[in-house]
Every structure is written in structure tokens, then in C-alpha cells.
Amino acid sequence: MTGAFYATTPIFYVNAEPHIGHTYTTVVVDTLARYHRLAGEKTFFLTGSDEHGEKIAEVALELGETPQAVADRYSEAFSRTWQTLGFSFDRFIRTTDPDHKQVVQNILQKIYDAGEIDFREYEGLYCIGCERFFTERDMVGGKCPDHDRPLESRKESNYFFKMTHHFEWLIDYINSHPDFIRPDRYRNEVLGMLREDSGLGDLSISRPKSRLEWGIELPFDTDYICYVWFDALINYLTGIGYPDGPDFATLWGASQHFIGKDILKPHAVFWPCMLHAIGLEPYQRLNVHGFWNVDDRKVSKSLGNKIDPLVMRDKYGFDSFRYFLLRDMAFGTDSDFSEEALVTRINADLANNLGNLVSRTLNMTGRFCGGNVPEPGQPGAQEQAVADAAATAAGQVDAHLRSCEFHRALEVIQGLVDTVNRYLEARAPWKLAKQKAAGWQAHVNTTLYTSCEALRVLSLLVAPFMPETAPKILERLGIPDALATTRLPDDAATWGSLAPGTPTSKGAPLFPRIEVES
């Protein structure tokens, strides 16, 4: 399949270090970017850091540092962590980057000149954590539901983007593009936000310098800085060369955002309205996932229950952690994290199933076929069933990934592992090899060729999900460079690519079983 794929994580706010919530979104986008590259599509993966606004100024004041120093330190923590974990992003953007500041100011001036911005006084309840005003219906017990902190009453004059002028257009657009926001529950939630009685009005897009100086200055009034959300959302344009970069039109036409549900409103309401005012078509799709909960509470810095991805990597291996995140959350819904659940998943799916299949297949290839991929005999019904299962799995994984059904894609892959394990049990090549019955070598050769070829297919299919594991399997199969020329799903659906005579090696267990203390 050819085309383009432009995927973004949110740019993460730099007042804390990365945790499981940030990691999940980035694993999702990294998995998809890897898949689309393997599918031969022009792919761009953008992530980065959101560095302006009141929260950064507040942290800097508490620490006795400058906002820039705080932003530099936390941005570096994200960038370093993502590089350490091997994420394949094409750009790590910072909202303090010079090109981003220029793009933000150009867009502000453009929509100001078009009459989309006016100046007025506003009074309301404000959350510093969210950096926005709240309506009564947004609050829980008079507090911000995400940060569990009281709201402040504020009255000040600011510049407002006439967002409500675009609501009718946005409602029509959402209704006529059913895949614009997915899963469906979030599309319905956004349509509810856009109702006339929702209390959602025009968007305050400035903050007076007399209160806050840390931000991008408005080009038409130097006494004000830009509201952090208006600034931050524009990173999705800056990152691919807005307005006239050589790949901008192609990539923007293939743009998909991936976010947590807590930032649905800015991405599903503010951002499309901003794009409409600029004169750009909306992004192609907004993909919204749920929360990871620990002890029945959302993971966050303010609640002190974050899970450090580097600790998980050091303890369990990052491929195993990636697998768990993608397998145990149905995209769009909440999921619970515990190390007990992680260990159970690693042992069941990776150690006992996939890892065991790799070990037993290559061990028998070494014992009974001299360590080389054997020349198979004429395939029978059992072999054809495995080949058919592999082709079906390749198509299903492709469809599930393009629909953000990561857990279902991994169910399909594990189903193929089960199929191959059942095939091996039914053929039992070790029995005939031990008995040396007539025709035993042909039986063994056909069986182990089928199993080795199935491992090749499985390696290609797991490559986007577990980018460290797939090359290890391919190296043991004697085809270490296979991913460099792979085109998915076709190469996984095409049976018989593994050349007989290719040297193999067993290697150490891919996923040693984790013993749990009783």
C-alpha cells in the first residue's frame, strides 16, 4: 500500500518527567509509524514538548529558576527518555523553537487581520493546571476534576478568538465525516460540547504580561502573550513546515492526532475552529485513548502515582512493556496497570507462547536439520492451513492497526502463534526423528520448514509492536536484513520466502520466564 501517514503525539507539558500515560501515547504512535514505514508509505512521526504558560512560570518561581531553565531541563528529560526507549520520531519539536514562534505569530496576525479576534473583558473560574477557564458543568465539587485543586476567580481583559462563529461548520463537518473523531463515544461527546446550552463560548487566546510574561508575544499587541493552548496546537503545523515546506501539503493531508481523553476539547473543538479560521482543511482524524489507572485513579504527577517507563524497561525489557500497554488497553477505554498483570502477560504470551515457539523450532532445526532451514517436501493440508492462517493474520493485523485496534492485532498474532504450536504438536517431528521410521527426514524437513517460515511471518508482524524482538528472531533465522526490504502486509501474506539452506541459530530465550514469589 502506498500513500502518506503523519502522526502526532501531544506535545507533553514540561512540568514533570515522563510517566506511563505519556509513554502509552508515544508507543501507539511509534507502533503505527513503524507499520506505515514497513508498508512503504511516506511517514512522519512528530512528538515534543509544550513549554510556555502559567504552570511553567509557577514551577520556576517555586524553584527559584527561570522558566527557560525549567523548560530546558524537562524537555531534555522527555527527549532523552524517548531516545533511550528507541522511539522512531522524525522530529522532537519544542514550542520555544524559533520556527514555531514565527509560525504562531504569523497565524495570530493572519486571523487578527481577518477579523477573527477581538478584545474584551472576561470573568470566570480558572485552573492553573489546565490553564483554562471552567464552566460550572466542567467542575466536580467546585474543583478541577483532573488536578483536584480549587479554581481561582479571575477577571481581566484579553483577546478572544471568535470560536463560536465556527461551531455550525464544525458540527456539520463532524456529522458528515464519521471517522473524524474516534472512537464514537468521543465524537458524541464533542457534539455535546457544541450544543448551544453547553456554555462553551469564544476562546481567550491571550494573557496580560502584567500577570504572565512566559509565552509568545502577540504580534499586534506587545503587552500580551499568547495563550498556551493556542500556541501549543500550532506545533502540528510547524513540525512539517507550514506553510510552504516541500512535504507540508502531502503530510497535512494525511495527518492523524493521538491524544488522551483529558485533552479532547482543545483538539476536537479549539483546533478545528482555528484551522478553519486559517483556511486549512482539518486534520484527517483525531484518535482518543483512555487513562491508565493505578489503584483506580488516573496516573498523574499531581496524584503521585506515575509509572516510570525507564524503570519498567530496566526491570522487564521495554519490548515486553510495549506489548503489555498495547495488549491490555482497548484503545479509547480506560485500563488498569499493575506489575502483577504485566508479569502474567509476559509469562503467558511472550515466554510460554511466542518465545517458546521460537526456541523449540530453532532447537529442532539445529538437532534434526544441521542448523539450516530444511528443504520441504510437498505441502499437505496441515501445511496449507498454516500458510492460510499466516496470510489471514497479515490482512487482519493491517486492518486492526489502521483502526487503532492494537489489542485485537496482537490477539491475531498470538492466534497465529497458537496455530503454529498446534501444528508442531500434531506433526510431532521429534517422535519420528527418534524412531527413525521410513520417511522421517522428509516429514521433519517439511514440518520445520513450515515452522521456520511461520516465524519469519511472525517476525514481520510483531516488528512494529516489538522493534527489538523482531530483529532478534530474523537474525536467528539467518535473514537479519529482512526488515530493510519488507513491505507489509504483502510480505507477511506471501508464503515461502525463506530460502532452504539458510543457516539458523537458537540463541538464548527471548523472554525468560519471570518467577513470582509466592
HUSULPE-V634268 format. One line per field, one symbol per residue. ss: DSSP state (2 for helix, 1 for strand, 0 for the rest). psi: psi as a letter, one per 40 degrees, with the letter a starting at -180 (. if undefined). A space follows every 10 residues. Layout:
ss->???
psi->???
//
This chain:
ss->0001111111 1110000002 2222222222 2222222200 0111111111 0002222222 2220002222 2222222222 2222000000 1111000222 2222222222 2220001111 1111111000 0111022201 0010000001 0111111111 1022222222 2222220000 1102222222 2220022200 0011011100 0000001100 1111110222 2220222200 0000000222 2200111111 2222222222 2222222200 0000111110 0111001100 0000000022 2222220222 2222222200 0000110022 2222222222 2222222222 2222222200 0100000000 2222222222 2222222222 2200022222 2222222222 2222222022 2222200002 2222222222 2222222222 2200000022 2222220000 0222200002 2220000000 0010000000 00000000
psi->hiaihhiiii hihfeiiiad dddddddddd ddddddddee ihhhhhiaih eiiddddddd ddefiidddd dddddddddd ddddefifid hhiheehddd dddddddddd dddefehihi iihahhhdde fiiiidedih feihddefii iihihihihh hgddeedddd dddddegded hiiddddddd dddeideeeh aihheihhdd dhegahhhee heeiihhddd dddedddddf fhefideddd ddefhhihii eefddddecd ddddddddei iiidihhhia ihihfeihhi ddeffihhdd dddddehddd dddddddehh hdiiihhidd dddddddddd ddcddddddd dddddddeee eihihiahia dddddddddd dddddddddd deefgddddd dddddddddd dddddddgdd dddddfihed dddddddddd dddddddddd dedddgeddd ddddddeegd edddeihied ddehiedhhi ehhiidiihd ghhhhhh.
//
